Amino acid sequence: MIILRTANRGLPMSDRAPGGFLDGVFDRTLANLRGAWREIALSARGVLSGAPRPDLPEDDVARLRQQMLSCLDGRGGEVTARARAAELGRTYLALNEAGRGRFLRLLASEFDTDHEAVNRCCAALAAAAEPAERIAAERALRTALLPPRVTLLRQFNALPEGVKFLVDRRAELIAIANGDPVLRGLADDLRELLANWFDIGFLELRRITWDAPASLLEKLMAYEAVHEIRGWTDLKNRLEADRRCFAFFHPRMPDEPLIFVEVALVSGIAGNIDALLDEAAPIGNPQAADTAIFYSISNCQRGLAGISFGDFLIKRVVDALASELPRLKTFATLSPLPGFRAWLAAEAERGGPLLPGETKALEALGAGIGAEDADEALLRLLDRPDWADDLKTAAALREPLLRLSARYLLHARTPSGRALDPVAHFHLSNGARVEQLDWLGDRSRKGLQQSAGIMVNYLYRLGDIEANHEAYRDEGRVAASSAVRGLGRAA
């Protein structure tokens, strides 16, 4: 059965989501958080003490330091401790950017590990002769190594949206801690704390449909990081019967997706993102589809960077789809090459990536392009926003760019030996293989600027996933189809 999809079914052009609309999603969340924490802070007498000034000047720092110490002293029972944590969080939310930086630096520097206590515990451990003494010394050392700031941060776990608050604080620390060992230490403590709380065993996989709450749909639009969702019509198209969207959620953040994947159910491997997202295309019958195309994976929480969910997400979604739709035989991605254009520029500086025959093809495009500057000419052509629309230019660039993209995927490495392209590394480390290169599969401005319009299909063949993963992890070997390997060897 085929159902025709109309381009604007009941949704006007004003459905597009401007930045202010998306900002409003987070503003409402912040307002709700302040209100909920105020109620908790009011539940314990004497906790509210007046907010510091937004930029947290020096004479307010002493009061904040005492507020943090009060959160750690444990007096007053559980209700009071919870109220103190809520008021500390409200204090932070009332600060401006400069004040928040001072807040985080105070927490990082003055509530770090007591290094002298650690030294004493290490000496006691080294001197321990009896097993009982050693066990006691090890226990004391573990206690000394725990910074007081971690104890304080854990108190937010008991607050409404407290875990989300900590996730967002780590996102801020990642942004400001570069090169600062004190702030980096606080960011690392938060990462370890969150990694324990966000163990894969605690996560729930949910399918998101058009019937989901509007607040959740708004967040999908805000968090989409690969192919911008242009408005409600575009979003509805991505949630139609021949599409699937799955996300991981945490029980302490039930309304906040952690990571989500968008899937198209089609016949055969798709090689063009515009065709896949065409709002006017007919809706296919998912029961007749033989291929699931993963075309967008978006991490939603910057504060969870370095805590991996993507590999588990894909495997769980493959299992869910295979169970729901037994006709599906192929599971593949349609992915960009976000580092390809930058790699080309670096290769040109190192001596030129073009072969003699490819240089001649560029010379044929017009006067002024000689063999000595063909590599620079290639980069200049790719800088033209309309090059893909010029049939002659696109035809001349097709062969060299496909060859170079294969070489980039198969051989370009970081100093640590992983694939240079971050998307390639993600899928290769999850056990996929490079199956197919798609010429001008993404003609968007972003696609042309980053990937020269080329897209890649990574194939997840269930019987090969483990072997591919181990070969890449242990030997750096990239699994690839014979067609891609042939392109990479072309000379």
C-alpha positions in Angstrom: 0.0 0.0 0.0 1.3 3.5 -0.9 -0.1 6.6 0.7 0.7 10.0 -0.9 2.3 12.5 1.4 1.3 16.1 0.8 4.0 18.7 1.2 2.2 20.9 3.8 -0.5 18.7 5.3 -2.4 21.1 7.5 0.7 23.0 8.6 1.4 26.6 7.5 4.8 28.0 6.6 4.9 29.7 10.0 5.6 26.3 11.5 9.3 26.8 11.1 11.1 27.0 14.4 13.2 30.1 14.9 16.0 30.3 17.5 13.8 32.2 19.9 11.2 29.4 19.8 13.9 26.8 20.7 15.4 29.0 23.4 11.9 29.1 24.9 12.0 25.3 25.4 15.0 25.7 27.7 13.8 28.9 29.4 10.6 27.1 30.5 12.6 24.2 31.9 14.8 26.6 33.8 11.8 28.5 35.2 10.2 25.2 36.4 13.5 24.2 38.0 13.8 27.4 39.9 10.3 27.1 41.2 10.5 23.5 42.3 13.8 24.1 44.1 12.4 27.2 45.9 9.6 25.0 47.3 12.1 22.5 48.6 14.4 25.2 50.1 11.3 26.6 51.9 10.6 23.2 53.4 13.4 23.7 56.0 13.4 26.7 58.3 16.4 29.0 58.1 17.8 27.7 54.8 16.9 30.7 52.6 19.5 33.4 53.3 19.3 35.8 50.3 20.9 35.4 46.9 24.3 36.8 46.1 24.8 39.4 43.4 24.8 38.0 39.9 28.5 38.4 39.2 29.4 37.0 42.7 31.8 39.7 43.9 34.5 38.8 46.4 32.5 39.9 49.5 29.7 37.4 48.4 32.2 34.5 48.0 32.6 34.1 51.7 28.8 33.6 52.2 28.8 31.1 49.3 31.7 29.2 50.8 29.7 28.9 54.1 26.7 27.8 52.1 28.7 24.9 50.6 30.1 23.9 54.0 26.6 23.8 55.4 25.6 21.4 52.6 28.5 19.1 53.8 28.1 19.2 57.6 25.1 16.9 57.7 23.3 18.6 60.5 19.5 18.9 60.5 18.6 15.6 58.9 17.8 14.5 55.3 15.1 17.1 54.7 17.4 20.0 55.7 20.3 18.6 53.6 18.0 18.4 50.6 16.8 21.9 51.2 20.3 23.2 51.4 21.3 21.6 48.2 18.2 23.1 46.5 19.1 26.5 47.7 22.7 26.1 46.6 21.4 25.2 43.1 19.1 28.2 43.1 22.1 30.4 44.0 24.0 29.1 41.0 21.0 29.6 38.6 20.7 33.2 39.7 24.3 34.0 38.7 25.5 35.5 35.4 28.3 34.0 33.3 31.1 35.6 35.4 29.4 34.6 38.7 29.0 31.0 37.6 32.6 30.8 36.7 33.6 32.0 40.2 31.1 29.6 41.7 32.6 26.6 39.8 36.2 27.7 40.6 35.4 28.0 44.3 33.9 24.5 44.3 36.8 23.1 42.3 39.7 24.7 44.3 38.5 24.8 47.9 36.6 21.5 48.0 39.2 19.3 46.2 41.0 16.3 47.8 43.0 17.0 50.9 46.4 16.2 49.5 48.1 16.1 53.0 45.5 13.6 54.2 46.2 11.5 51.2 50.0 11.6 51.9 49.4 10.5 55.5 47.1 7.6 54.4 49.7 6.5 51.8 52.4 6.5 54.5 50.2 4.5 56.8 49.4 2.0 54.0 53.1 1.6 53.2 53.8 0.9 56.9 51.0 -1.5 57.5 52.4 -4.9 58.5 49.3 -6.9 59.4 46.4 -7.7 57.1 43.9 -5.9 59.3 46.1 -2.8 59.4 46.4 -2.9 55.6 42.6 -3.2 55.1 42.0 -0.3 57.5 44.7 1.8 55.7 43.2 1.1 52.3 39.8 2.0 53.5 41.1 5.3 54.9 42.9 6.0 51.7 39.8 5.5 49.6 37.9 7.9 51.9 40.7 10.5 51.7 40.8 10.3 47.9 37.1 11.3 47.6 36.9 15.1 47.2 34.3 16.9 49.4 32.9 18.4 46.2 31.8 15.0 45.0 29.8 14.5 48.2 28.2 17.8 47.7 27.4 17.1 44.0 25.8 13.8 44.9 23.2 15.7 47.0 21.6 17.0 43.8 20.7 13.5 42.8 17.8 13.7 45.3 16.4 16.9 43.8 13.8 17.2 40.9 15.8 17.7 37.7 19.0 17.5 39.9 20.7 15.0 37.6 19.9 17.2 34.6 21.4 20.1 36.5 24.7 18.3 37.0 24.8 17.2 33.3 24.4 20.8 32.3 27.1 21.9 34.7 29.6 19.5 33.2 28.7 20.9 29.8 29.7 24.3 31.1 32.9 23.0 32.6 33.9 21.3 29.3 33.5 24.7 27.6 35.5 26.7 30.1 38.0 24.2 31.6 40.4 23.9 28.6 43.9 24.2 29.9 42.8 24.8 33.5 43.8 21.8 35.7 41.6 22.9 38.6 38.4 23.1 36.6 39.4 20.0 34.6 39.6 18.1 37.9 36.0 19.1 38.7 34.8 18.1 35.2 36.5 14.7 35.6 34.9 14.1 39.0 31.5 14.9 37.4 32.2 12.6 34.5 32.9 9.7 36.8 29.8 10.4 38.8 27.6 10.6 35.7 29.2 7.5 34.2 28.1 5.5 37.1 24.6 7.0 37.1 24.2 6.6 33.3 25.3 3.0 33.0 23.6 1.3 30.1 21.6 -0.9 32.4 19.7 2.1 33.7 18.7 3.4 30.3 15.3 2.9 28.6 14.9 2.7 24.9 11.7 4.4 23.6 10.2 5.0 20.2 9.2 8.6 19.6 6.1 9.2 17.5 4.1 12.1 16.3 1.8 11.5 19.3 4.6 12.2 21.8 4.2 15.3 24.0 4.9 18.6 22.2 7.6 19.4 24.7 9.5 16.3 23.7 9.0 17.0 20.0 10.4 20.5 20.5 13.5 19.0 22.0 14.0 16.7 19.0 14.0 19.8 16.8 16.4 21.6 19.1 18.9 18.6 19.5 19.0 17.4 15.9 22.7 17.8 15.1 23.1 16.2 11.6 20.3 17.3 9.3 18.4 20.3 10.7 14.7 19.9 11.3 13.2 22.8 9.4 9.9 22.9 11.2 6.8 20.9 12.3 6.1 19.6 8.7 9.7 18.3 8.4 9.5 16.7 11.9 6.1 15.1 11.1 7.6 13.7 7.9 10.5 12.1 9.9 7.9 10.4 12.2 5.7 9.0 9.5 4.7 5.3 9.1 7.8 4.5 7.0 10.1 6.2 9.6 11.3 5.4 13.1 12.9 7.5 15.8 14.3 5.8 18.9 15.9 7.5 21.9 17.6 6.5 25.2 16.1 8.0 28.4 17.3 7.9 32.0 14.8 7.4 34.8 16.0 10.6 36.5 15.6 12.6 33.3 12.4 11.0 31.9 11.6 13.9 29.6 15.1 14.5 28.3 16.4 12.3 25.4 20.1 11.4 25.9 20.7 10.3 22.3 18.3 9.6 19.4 18.5 7.9 16.0 16.3 8.5 13.0 15.6 5.6 10.7 14.1 5.3 7.2 12.5 2.1 6.1 13.1 1.7 2.4 13.9 -0.8 -0.4 17.6 -1.0 -1.1 20.4 1.2 0.3 19.6 4.9 0.0 22.3 7.2 -1.3 20.8 10.7 -1.2 19.6 12.5 1.9 17.4 15.0 0.0 15.4 12.2 -1.5 15.2 10.5 1.8 13.8 13.6 3.5 11.6 14.8 0.7 8.3 15.8 2.3 6.4 15.4 -1.0 7.6 11.8 -1.5 5.0 9.0 -1.1 4.9 7.2 2.3 6.2 3.6 1.9 4.7 0.5 3.5 7.1 -0.4 6.3 6.0 -4.0 6.1 7.4 -4.2 2.6 10.7 -2.5 3.4 13.9 -4.6 3.2 16.4 -2.0 4.4 16.7 0.2 7.5 18.7 3.3 6.9 20.1 5.1 10.0 20.5 8.6 8.6 20.9 10.8 11.8 22.3 10.1 15.2 22.3 13.0 17.6 23.8 13.2 21.1 21.5 15.5 23.1 23.5 16.2 26.3 26.8 17.9 25.9 27.5 17.2 29.6 27.6 13.4 28.9 30.4 13.7 26.3 32.7 10.8 26.7 30.0 8.5 28.1 29.1 6.3 25.2 25.6 5.2 24.4 25.7 5.2 20.6 26.9 1.7 20.1 24.3 0.3 22.5 21.6 2.4 20.8 22.2 1.1 17.3 22.3 -2.5 18.5 19.2 -2.2 20.5 17.4 -0.5 17.6 18.5 -3.2 15.2 17.0 -5.8 17.5 13.8 -3.8 17.9 13.4 -3.3 14.1 14.2 -6.9 13.3 11.6 -8.1 15.8 8.9 -5.7 14.5 9.7 -6.0 10.8 11.0 -9.5 9.9 11.4 -8.6 6.2 14.3 -6.2 7.0 17.5 -7.8 5.9 19.9 -4.8 5.6 20.8 -2.3 8.3 23.0 0.5 7.0 23.6 4.2 7.6 23.6 7.3 5.3 26.4 9.3 6.9 28.4 12.4 6.2 32.2 12.7 6.1 32.6 15.8 8.3 36.4 15.9 8.2 37.0 15.2 4.5 37.3 18.8 3.3 39.7 19.8 6.0 41.8 16.6 5.3 41.9 17.6 1.6 43.3 21.0 2.4 46.0 19.4 4.6 46.9 16.9 1.9 47.3 19.7 -0.6 49.8 21.5 1.7 51.8 18.2 2.0 52.4 17.9 -1.7 49.1 17.3 -3.5 46.6 14.5 -3.5 45.8 14.6 -7.2 47.0 12.1 -9.8 48.3 13.2 -13.3 45.1 12.1 -15.0 43.0 14.0 -12.5 45.1 17.1 -12.9 44.4 17.0 -16.7 40.7 16.8 -16.0 40.9 20.0 -13.9 43.0 21.7 -16.6 40.2 21.0 -19.1 37.8 23.1 -17.0 39.4 26.4 -18.1 42.4 28.5 -18.7 44.7 29.4 -15.7 44.6 25.9 -14.1 48.0 24.3 -14.7 49.5 21.1 -13.3 51.6 23.1 -10.8 48.5 24.6 -9.1 45.8 21.9 -9.7 45.6 21.0 -6.0 44.9 24.7 -5.1 42.4 24.8 -8.0 40.6 21.8 -6.6 40.2 23.6 -3.2 39.1 26.8 -4.9 36.5 25.0 -6.9 35.1 23.3 -3.7 34.9 26.7 -2.1 32.4 27.8 -4.8 28.9 27.4 -3.3 27.5 26.5 -6.7 30.1 24.0 -8.0 27.8 21.0 -7.6 25.2 22.6 -9.9 27.8 23.0 -12.8 27.5 19.8 -14.7 31.0 20.1 -16.2 32.7 20.9 -12.9 30.9 18.1 -11.1 31.8 15.6 -13.8 35.5 16.6 -13.6 35.5 16.3 -9.8 33.6 13.1 -9.4 36.4 10.6 -10.0 39.2 12.3 -8.0 36.9 13.1 -5.0 35.5 9.6 -4.8 39.0 8.1 -4.9 40.3 10.6 -2.3 37.3 10.0 0.0 38.0 6.2 -0.1 41.6 6.9 0.7 40.5 9.2 3.5 38.2 6.6 5.0 40.6 3.7 4.7 44.0 5.3 5.6 43.7 8.7 7.3 44.5 8.2 11.0 44.8 10.3 14.2 48.1 10.1 16.1 46.5 7.4 18.3 45.7 5.2 15.3 41.9 5.7 15.1 40.1 6.8 11.9 40.5 10.5 11.4 36.9 11.0 10.5 34.8 11.1 13.7 31.7 9.5 12.1 33.8 6.8 10.5 35.4 6.0 13.9 32.1 5.8 15.6 30.6 3.3 13.1 33.8 1.3 12.6 34.3 0.9 16.4 30.7 -0.4 16.5 31.5 -3.1 14.0 30.2 -1.6 10.7 32.0 -1.8 7.4 32.4 1.0 4.8 30.0 -0.3 2.1 29.4 2.5 -0.5 30.3 6.0 -1.4 27.5 8.2 -2.6 28.4 11.0 -5.0 26.6 14.3 -4.2 24.4 12.5 -1.6 24.2 15.7 0.4 24.0 19.0 -1.6 23.2 21.1 1.4 25.6 24.0 2.2 26.9 22.1 5.3 27.3 18.9 3.2 29.3 20.6 0.5 31.5 22.5 2.9 32.4 19.6 5.1 32.1 16.5 2.9 32.3 17.8 -0.7 28.7 16.5 -0.9 29.8 12.9 -0.6 28.0 10.5 1.8 28.9 7.1 3.0 26.8 3.9 3.7 28.2 2.0 6.7 26.7 -1.5 6.7 25.9 -3.4 9.9 26.0 -7.0 8.9 24.9 -8.8 12.1 27.2 -11.8 11.7 30.3 -9.6 11.1 29.8 -6.9 13.7 32.0 -8.5 16.4 34.8 -9.5 14.1 34.8 -6.0 12.5 34.9 -4.3 15.9 37.8 -6.4 17.2 39.8 -6.0 14.0 39.4 -2.2 14.1 40.0 -2.0 17.9 43.0 -4.3 18.0 44.7 -3.7 14.6 43.1 -0.5 13.3 41.9 -2.5 10.3 39.0 -0.9 8.4 36.3 -3.3 7.1 35.2 -2.2 3.6 33.6 -3.5 0.5 35.7 -4.5 -2.5 34.3 -1.5 -4.4 35.5 1.0 -1.8 38.9 -0.8 -1.4 39.3 -0.7 -5.2 38.7 3.1 -5.1 41.2 3.5 -2.3 43.9 1.6 -4.3 43.4 3.5 -7.5 46.5 5.1 -8.8 
